[in-house]
């Protein structure tokens, strides 16, 4: 409806005719596409359907956080912290004991890893990234360790690639602050949608 409304109104407010940025319908459209992809990915069996609400919620939260971080370089506690009990409660609906323990361990591992990175080099990332890491770790590890591997550390590859492209284009220097949250969330969503199979294949190849 927001997309259709924007098109019908030709990008202007109905009352005052002020222009409405195309960003809003694009975000709505992108969210709908992301929801559809997640539903296709998890809707193939009963176990996936039981936790589908959790991953739809994670997708919506992730899109909101990524855009906020791009705009103001912050990951608000008002969104990040309540996401822990909300997503945990939705995962409990699936009630897969092994997956839940894996999610708890994944959240702890990635949260601890990001904390160490933040502690050693506090200028390299914000503490909001540390708090977000637990969510990313838990949601990816719930599906598999391969999904966790790609989602957890793919962010560093994406961030490095984006940084190099920005520097090559003259839009950033070596000390330019670039928000890291969007890369964390993009890597996590990519792993959930299927890139995690690469991690599973790698772990199987090395016998883990």
C-alpha positions, 0 to 999 in steps of 0.5 A: 500500500505505501508503494502504490500510494506513493505512485498514485500521489506521484511522490507528493503529499496528498494535503500539502503537495510537498515532495515525498522522497522515493527512499520511502517506497523503495524501502517498503518494496525492498522489505517486501522482497526480503520478506518473500525471499526469507519465506521461500528459504524457510517455508519448505518444511515444518521446522522452518515454518515454525521459526519463520516469524523470528526470521521475518522479524530479524529481517525487518529489524535489520533493515531498520537498523542498517538504514539508521546506521547509514544515516546517523552512524548509530545502532539505537539501544531502543531497537537492538536490546529489545530484539534479544527477548523478542527474537529469542521468544520467537525462536522458542516457538520452533523448540529445537533443543539442539538449534537453540543451544547452537544459537545461544553459543553462537550469540556468545561467541560472536558477541565476545569476538566483537567485544575483544575487537572493540576493546583492542581497537575501540576506534575501529567499531562502535559498541553498538556493533558489539551489541548487535553481534549477539543477535547476528550470531544467534540468528545465524547459528540457529540454522547451522554453523556454516550459516554462522560462519558466513554471516559472522565473518562475511561482514568483514569481507563486505566492509573491506570491499566497500572501503576499497571501492570508496577509497578508489572512487575518492569518496573516503580516506583510510581514516574515514568512519564507515558504519559497520552495522549494515555489513553485519546485517547484509552478511547475516541475511545473505547467509540465511538466504543461502550463502550459509551453504558455502560455510556448511560445505567448507566445514564438511570439507575440513571434517567439522 
